[in-house]
Amino acid sequence: MFNLLRYFSVTSLCSILAATVGLSFLYREFALRDLSRVGEEHNEVLAKFITNTIWPELAPFFASAPSLTADEIRSHAETTRLHERLRAITSDTTVLKIKIYSLDGRTMYSSEARQIGEDKSRNGGFVAARSGKAATEITHRDKFSAFEETVFDRGVLSSYMPVRPRGADRINAAVLLAIPVGWRLVTGTPYRMERWLAYLDPWGHRDGAGFQLVESLLGIGNGGWLGQGLGQGKGKLFYLPAAHTDFIAAVIAEETGLLGIAVLLLLYAVLVWRGLRAALLAAEPFGAYVALGLTTLLGAQALVNLAVVFGLLPTKGLTLPFVSYGGSSLVTLLGAAGILLSVSGDRGGFLSEGVQAVRVAPPRGAAEATP
């Protein structure tokens, strides 16, 4: 029976892992598709702006450029002027690179000068742009030359756009715009950008998004080794926002000091240890997996909350388990603790117990039948 349960648990675990991997790949595809759409819209707006503002001035130059060599294009005064204009336009954006192609696929301009004159007529993105359709791809670059610097180990979203000036009835050229993927995820949402900047430099954003983190750090520093005493903290007196919920650890640090935070960490360590012990001693696979999952949930939530309070992670908004005020959070965590207590009462040792021999008693009457 024990072997049957063990085989069943292993099969269940493999099924869960396979489902998790499958769902992860599915989510990744949806996320990449959505990211490509958002990035393409961003690049399309910028490409239209460049086309409508710069192209009318430089159309004569691009008309004569095919007859010039690559070195002549690089040293041309119009190329220098175009580079300065594009750098000024993209200075407040996340664009890493801009390239302009003629209809025959020749690179007429690139923010990386050495690429001018390259033949991209067989590039799939260029072919799509020449036919009037935008094409976007996401790639990882170990090294990538940007306007002002060289970036390393970066995901890049590149969009090939057709250049059709206002009032024109045909495509005149194609343009490539490349932006960093991770940075776009942050800058695409204002509150994420604010939180990221406040995390990098909380004191520089003390009157804005960094106010909460600054007050938290001030309270922690004010606590010292032994704290100001229970009830004597100043941060909770409307200086520290969310002092009773997400940043309750800052109040504890101010009133009980480093010693109080050490005790709090010790209590969470005991909770994690007991949860893992309950998983190891569970009598059945379901109890073992539940105990392991709930222990990971509680430990990870506490770790993230404390890291945010101490400025090690950007502000996230997770409560401190069993300490922060909040009805739904507290009820959920107490329910999880109750389940852990139920599992910890078992002594089956499903994950650690080996196969034991079973002694079978001889049938009744066998001794009398023996001569």
Secondary structure, 3 states (H helix, E strand, C coil): CHHHHHHHHHHHHHHHHHHHHHHHHHHHHHHHHHHHHHHHHHHHHHHHHHHHHCHHHHHHHHHHHHHCCHHHHHHCHHHHHHHHHHHHHCCCCCCCEEEEECCCCEEEEECCHHHCCCECCCCHHHHHHHCCCCEEEEEEEEEEECCCCEEEEEEEEEEEEEECCCCCCCCCEEEEEEEEHHHHHHHCCHHHHHHHHHHHCCHHHCCCCCHHHHHHHHHHHHHCCCCCCCCCCCCCCCCCCCCCCCCHHHHHHHHHHHHHHHHHHHHHHHHHHHHHHHHHHCCCHHHHHHHHHHHHHHHHHHHHHHHHHCCCCCCCCCCCCCCCCCHHHHHHHHHHHHHHHHHHCCCCCCCCCCCCCCCCCCCCCHHHHCC
